[in-house]
Amino acid sequence: MFLTISSYSFLTLYLSLELQGLALYILIALKRTNQTIESSLKYFIVSMVGTCFYLYGCAMLYKSVGQLSFRELNVLYYGLDILNASSFNVQS
């Protein structure tokens, strides 16, 4: 959970979501009955479809922009650097 919150790019966000999903697969199939194994497999298949769409979107974003960093995309699209106070025209 903390890796998801502290991610700075789409790739680290993807890796953190997949690590969370792996833990959920294990928790679902922990009891080892036919129903839990079937539900774990269904969850795995559905999440892989979602992963394919997410990675395809990341590839399209990287192809069009050339960056996957949240900060760089913010600067590129909005012209705001959230870590630099001078971009907000703050008078001190």
PyRosetta script that sets phi, psi and omega in degrees:
from pyrosetta import init, pose_from_sequence

init()
pose = pose_from_sequence("MFLTISSYSFLTLYLSLELQGLALYILIALKRTNQTIESSLKYFIVSMVGTCFYLYGCAMLYKSVGQLSFRELNVLYYGLDILNASSFNVQS")
pose.set_psi(1, -42.1)
pose.set_omega(1, -178.7)
pose.set_phi(2, -70.3)
pose.set_psi(2, -29.2)
pose.set_omega(2, 176.5)
pose.set_phi(3, -68.0)
pose.set_psi(3, -35.0)
pose.set_omega(3, 177.3)
pose.set_phi(4, -66.0)
pose.set_psi(4, -42.3)
pose.set_omega(4, -178.8)
pose.set_phi(5, -68.9)
pose.set_psi(5, -35.9)
pose.set_omega(5, -175.0)
pose.set_phi(6, -94.6)
pose.set_psi(6, 12.9)
pose.set_omega(6, -179.2)
pose.set_phi(7, -74.4)
pose.set_psi(7, 143.6)
pose.set_omega(7, -179.3)
pose.set_phi(8, -112.1)
pose.set_psi(8, -1.5)
pose.set_omega(8, 178.6)
pose.set_phi(9, -148.7)
pose.set_psi(9, 169.9)
pose.set_omega(9, -179.4)
pose.set_phi(10, -67.6)
pose.set_psi(10, -28.9)
pose.set_omega(10, -180.0)
pose.set_phi(11, -72.2)
pose.set_psi(11, -41.3)
pose.set_omega(11, 177.0)
pose.set_phi(12, -69.6)
pose.set_psi(12, -31.5)
pose.set_omega(12, 174.4)
pose.set_phi(13, -64.6)
pose.set_psi(13, -41.7)
pose.set_omega(13, 177.9)
pose.set_phi(14, -62.9)
pose.set_psi(14, -46.1)
pose.set_omega(14, -179.7)
pose.set_phi(15, -63.2)
pose.set_psi(15, -39.5)
pose.set_omega(15, 179.3)
pose.set_phi(16, -68.4)
pose.set_psi(16, -38.1)
pose.set_omega(16, 177.3)
pose.set_phi(17, -66.4)
pose.set_psi(17, -36.7)
pose.set_omega(17, 178.4)
pose.set_phi(18, -69.4)
pose.set_psi(18, -36.4)
pose.set_omega(18, 176.5)
pose.set_phi(19, -65.8)
pose.set_psi(19, -38.0)
pose.set_omega(19, 175.3)
pose.set_phi(20, -65.9)
pose.set_psi(20, -39.8)
pose.set_omega(20, 178.9)
pose.set_phi(21, -64.5)
pose.set_psi(21, -38.1)
pose.set_omega(21, 178.5)
pose.set_phi(22, -61.9)
pose.set_psi(22, -42.1)
pose.set_omega(22, 177.2)
pose.set_phi(23, -64.4)
pose.set_psi(23, -36.6)
pose.set_omega(23, 179.4)
pose.set_phi(24, -69.9)
pose.set_psi(24, -35.8)
pose.set_omega(24, 176.3)
pose.set_phi(25, -59.8)
pose.set_psi(25, -43.9)
pose.set_omega(25, -178.9)
pose.set_phi(26, -66.4)
pose.set_psi(26, -42.2)
pose.set_omega(26, -179.7)
pose.set_phi(27, -66.1)
pose.set_psi(27, -36.0)
pose.set_omega(27, -179.9)
pose.set_phi(28, -68.4)
pose.set_psi(28, -43.3)
pose.set_omega(28, -175.3)
pose.set_phi(29, -90.6)
pose.set_psi(29, 14.4)
pose.set_omega(29, -175.4)
pose.set_phi(30, -68.1)
pose.set_psi(30, -34.3)
pose.set_omega(30, -175.1)
pose.set_phi(31, -75.6)
pose.set_psi(31, -23.7)
pose.set_omega(31, 176.3)
pose.set_phi(32, 63.8)
pose.set_psi(32, 48.5)
pose.set_omega(32, 168.0)
pose.set_phi(33, -109.0)
pose.set_psi(33, 167.6)
pose.set_omega(33, -178.5)
pose.set_phi(34, -62.2)
pose.set_psi(34, -37.7)
pose.set_omega(34, -178.6)
pose.set_phi(35, -67.9)
pose.set_psi(35, -41.4)
pose.set_omega(35, -178.9)
pose.set_phi(36, -72.1)
pose.set_psi(36, -35.9)
pose.set_omega(36, 177.4)
pose.set_phi(37, -67.9)
pose.set_psi(37, -39.5)
pose.set_omega(37, 177.6)
pose.set_phi(38, -64.9)
pose.set_psi(38, -42.9)
pose.set_omega(38, 179.5)
pose.set_phi(39, -67.7)
pose.set_psi(39, -35.1)
pose.set_omega(39, 176.5)
pose.set_phi(40, -65.0)
pose.set_psi(40, -41.1)
pose.set_omega(40, 177.7)
pose.set_phi(41, -65.9)
pose.set_psi(41, -41.6)
pose.set_omega(41, 177.5)
pose.set_phi(42, -63.6)
pose.set_psi(42, -41.6)
pose.set_omega(42, 178.1)
pose.set_phi(43, -63.6)
pose.set_psi(43, -39.2)
pose.set_omega(43, 178.3)
pose.set_phi(44, -62.9)
pose.set_psi(44, -44.7)
pose.set_omega(44, -179.0)
pose.set_phi(45, -65.6)
pose.set_psi(45, -44.1)
pose.set_omega(45, 179.4)
pose.set_phi(46, -64.2)
pose.set_psi(46, -40.1)
pose.set_omega(46, -179.9)
pose.set_phi(47, -71.2)
pose.set_psi(47, -30.0)
pose.set_omega(47, 176.2)
pose.set_phi(48, -69.1)
pose.set_psi(48, -35.0)
pose.set_omega(48, 175.0)
pose.set_phi(49, -64.6)
pose.set_psi(49, -44.6)
pose.set_omega(49, 176.4)
pose.set_phi(50, -62.2)
pose.set_psi(50, -37.8)
pose.set_omega(50, 177.9)
pose.set_phi(51, -64.4)
pose.set_psi(51, -40.1)
pose.set_omega(51, 178.1)
pose.set_phi(52, -61.4)
pose.set_psi(52, -44.3)
pose.set_omega(52, 178.2)
pose.set_phi(53, -65.4)
pose.set_psi(53, -40.1)
pose.set_omega(53, 179.7)
pose.set_phi(54, -64.0)
pose.set_psi(54, -47.2)
pose.set_omega(54, -179.5)
pose.set_phi(55, -68.0)
pose.set_psi(55, -33.4)
pose.set_omega(55, 175.6)
pose.set_phi(56, -65.2)
pose.set_psi(56, -42.0)
pose.set_omega(56, 176.5)
pose.set_phi(57, -63.7)
pose.set_psi(57, -40.0)
pose.set_omega(57, 176.9)
pose.set_phi(58, -64.7)
pose.set_psi(58, -38.6)
pose.set_omega(58, 178.4)
pose.set_phi(59, -66.4)
pose.set_psi(59, -39.7)
pose.set_omega(59, 178.1)
pose.set_phi(60, -67.5)
pose.set_psi(60, -38.7)
pose.set_omega(60, 177.5)
pose.set_phi(61, -64.9)
pose.set_psi(61, -43.6)
pose.set_omega(61, 179.4)
pose.set_phi(62, -66.3)
pose.set_psi(62, -36.2)
pose.set_omega(62, 178.9)
pose.set_phi(63, -66.9)
pose.set_psi(63, -39.1)
pose.set_omega(63, -177.2)
pose.set_phi(64, -82.1)
pose.set_psi(64, -33.0)
pose.set_omega(64, -174.0)
pose.set_phi(65, -108.5)
pose.set_psi(65, -40.8)
pose.set_omega(65, -178.1)
pose.set_phi(66, 93.2)
pose.set_psi(66, 5.8)
pose.set_omega(66, -179.9)
pose.set_phi(67, -135.7)
pose.set_psi(67, 149.2)
pose.set_omega(67, 173.2)
pose.set_phi(68, -123.6)
pose.set_psi(68, 2.5)
pose.set_omega(68, -179.4)
pose.set_phi(69, -80.1)
pose.set_psi(69, 135.6)
pose.set_omega(69, 178.7)
pose.set_phi(70, -62.3)
pose.set_psi(70, -40.7)
pose.set_omega(70, -178.8)
pose.set_phi(71, -65.8)
pose.set_psi(71, -45.1)
pose.set_omega(71, -179.7)
pose.set_phi(72, -66.3)
pose.set_psi(72, -36.7)
pose.set_omega(72, 177.6)
pose.set_phi(73, -68.4)
pose.set_psi(73, -35.6)
pose.set_omega(73, 176.3)
pose.set_phi(74, -64.3)
pose.set_psi(74, -43.5)
pose.set_omega(74, 178.1)
pose.set_phi(75, -65.7)
pose.set_psi(75, -40.0)
pose.set_omega(75, -177.5)
pose.set_phi(76, -67.7)
pose.set_psi(76, -45.6)
pose.set_omega(76, -175.2)
pose.set_phi(77, -84.2)
pose.set_psi(77, -40.4)
pose.set_omega(77, -174.1)
pose.set_phi(78, -109.1)
pose.set_psi(78, -13.2)
pose.set_omega(78, -179.0)
pose.set_phi(79, 74.9)
pose.set_psi(79, 15.3)
pose.set_omega(79, -178.7)
pose.set_phi(80, -111.3)
pose.set_psi(80, 129.8)
pose.set_omega(80, 172.7)
pose.set_phi(81, -103.5)
pose.set_psi(81, 107.3)
pose.set_omega(81, -172.0)
pose.set_phi(82, -69.3)
pose.set_psi(82, -17.2)
pose.set_omega(82, 179.0)
pose.set_phi(83, -96.1)
pose.set_psi(83, -2.9)
pose.set_omega(83, -179.3)
pose.set_phi(84, -118.7)
pose.set_psi(84, 114.3)
pose.set_omega(84, -175.3)
pose.set_phi(85, -69.5)
pose.set_psi(85, -21.6)
pose.set_omega(85, -178.0)
pose.set_phi(86, -69.6)
pose.set_psi(86, -20.0)
pose.set_omega(86, 178.9)
pose.set_phi(87, -75.3)
pose.set_psi(87, -13.9)
pose.set_omega(87, 178.3)
pose.set_phi(88, -94.5)
pose.set_psi(88, 3.1)
pose.set_omega(88, -178.6)
pose.set_phi(89, 57.0)
pose.set_psi(89, 47.5)
pose.set_omega(89, 179.1)
pose.set_phi(90, -83.0)
pose.set_psi(90, 126.8)
pose.set_omega(90, 177.7)
pose.set_phi(91, -91.0)
pose.set_psi(91, 126.4)
pose.set_omega(91, 178.9)
pose.set_phi(92, -105.4)
pose.dump_pdb("model.pdb")
